[in-house]
Amino acid sequence: MLSAIGLGASLLLLIVLTLRGTHLLVAAPIAALLAALCSGIPIITAPADMGLVSQYMSGFTGFISSWFFMFLLGAIFGQVMADGGGASAVARWISERLGPAHAATAVVLACAILTYGGVSLFVVAFAVYPLAVGLFRNANLPRRFIPGVMAFGSVTFTMTSAGSPEIQNWIPIEFLGTTPYAAWPVSLVAALFMFGLGMLWLRWMMKRAEANGEVFESREGDPDHDNRSLPHVMSGVIPLVLVLGVTWWLHDDYKQNALIAALAAGIIGAVVTQFKHFQHWERTLGLGAAGALVAIGNTAAVVGFGAVAKATPAFQDAVVIMTSLPGPPLIGAALAVSVIAGLTGSASGGQAIALPLIAPHYIDQGVDPASLHRVVAISSGALDSLPHNGYVVTTIRAICHETHSAAYGAMGALTVIVPLIGLALALALLSF
């Protein structure tokens, strides 16, 4: 009982600390300490024993060693696309075609195309935010919706869909022997459904806010539209196509390493097509590398917390319960991954913790690996977006300069509830 109370309290502490602005590299070990104390896990042990420090660091370093190059190349690709103007060119082309009347749709589609093209989620947010401010200003829409709109286009129907180069669609390959296109027909239907439902809900929320008198409020320091000289839109499209094309070409033979090759090809393509628009190569590469360290560090921090949580008796009991539920085994898998992703505040971290535990269990039961892959991917992208998620904190506070109280309501609806409904649809389709 004490272990269960401690596990719940540690998660609550992690959420509270992040809401108060504590960095995840600090908040996660503090929360892990509480979970360990309540479960009898020793704090200081001999090097060969698995105490708090050993458990935490095994999760932290294990995640970095497995996914460092994907994060590094993904962040550099995104930074090259941003500094070379390719990302802004794609975003501007979309906004010009749709116009101010469809400002929110333009932002969603710009984020979706860049994300599905392999640009890092954090870089997409930084690249699209100035465009979003300009579009929302022209349409006089409440700016508190900007974080939710950008997140909806980035971390829902694109991030976990078949064919996506984002890491959340690639981690299951290592454990299930599948491809990034696993169960693509179901993935396509679920993605289209999530897009449609999310846009309807977004329009309803925004119309309700406008009816209550909310308008766009300018702030000192607001970015203007990216008015610098941008390359042709095809200079931004070609690198995205290269990432997707190389991924498709090599994924059967090289599995996760195909993503490394694809991102490298995208970087080369961006450099070639946007060469005249770069000013400081060293700065671009340095910012990309720094961004990779921030992203993988935040994720690894919560994976470390999850590794400690995984060692608690309460966690083991919860896994047994979720994997022993009556009914279709895919539902148990979806619940397990959703809960662990929510616990860690990370879709990729939740997968890295959950899959070694549940993959052998369900494969031995004869579950189709492709179906399991898609359920794991979609379910990881729902409860992961709770308030303590690193991307959520960064987007709301550091990029959009909003507060959780103002912005998280819309973001939570679009990035937690909509994916959960999409997951239910995917499970229904896969059960036939």
URHU-V135126 format. One line per field, one symbol per residue. ss: DSSP state (A for helix, B for strand, O for the rest). Layout:
ss=???
This chain:
ss=OAAAAAAAAAAAAAAAAAAOOOOAAAAAAAAAAAAAAAAOOOOOOOOOOOOAAAAAAAAAAAAAAAAAAAAAAAAAAAAAAAAOOAAAAAAAAAAAAAOAAAAAAAAAAAAAAAAAOOOOAAAAAAAAAAAAAAAAAAAOOOAAAAAAAAAAAAAOOOOOOOOOOOAAAOAAAAAAOOOOOOOAAAAAAAAAAAAAAAAAAAAAAAAAAAAOOOOOOOOOOOOOOOOOOOOOAAAAAAAAAAAAAAAAAAAAAAOAAAAAAAAAAAAAAAAAAOAAAOOOAAAAAAAAAAAAAAAAAAAAAAAAAAAAAAOOAAAAAAAAAAAOOOOOAAAAAAAAAAAAAAAAOOAAAAAAAAAAAAAAAAAAOOOOAAAAAAAAAAAAOOAAAOOOOAAAAAAAAAAOOOOAAAAAAAAAAAAAAAAAAAAAAAAAAAOO
